[in-house]
Amino acid sequence: MQRFFVALRTIVAVVLAFLVTYALGVRAGTGPAPAVLSAALCVGLMRRPEDLTIRTVLQKLLTLPAVAVAAGAIGLAFLRLPWLGAALFTAGMGLSVALRAYGERWLRS
């Protein structure tokens, strides 16, 4: 039964992230792309459920906008300076893989 509530919490978080970002995107005139990104990021953040402590909630609340801003900056770099966008994208993907592999150890040290 607990797995059901974890899944339900994840679904609610993804839908809320999508709806809030979609509403902001409509207001800003950017379309649905940021909302899709926020839903994908939310799914990624919720894949590894943790205890709801103040630390984990704040960590996730800070991570989501930071990743979204970084993704937007990389997209802008792709438009203006494609070589820089490609370098930033490659570095970001490498950082993502490294954090997934070594993030727990890095946070504990």
C-alpha positions, 0 to 999 in steps of 0.5 A: 500500500505504501508503494501506491502512495509513493506512486500517487505522490509522484504523479501529483508532483509531475502533474502540478509541475507541468500545470504550473510551468505551462501556466507560466509559459502561456503567460510568458509566451514560450509555449509548452516546451518548458512545461514538458521539461519541468515534467521530465525533470520532476519525474527524474527527481521523484524516481528516487523517493526519499524521506520528506525532510526539510533538507530533501524538500529544499534540495529538490526545490532548488534543483528543479529551477537550477536545472531548468535555467541551465537547460534554457541557457544551453538552448540559448547557446545552441541558438547563438553559438552552436559550438558553445551550446554543444560543449555545454550540453556535453559537459552537462550530460557528463556532470549528470552521469557523474552525479548519478554515479558519485553523487551520494559519496560526494554529498557525504564527504 
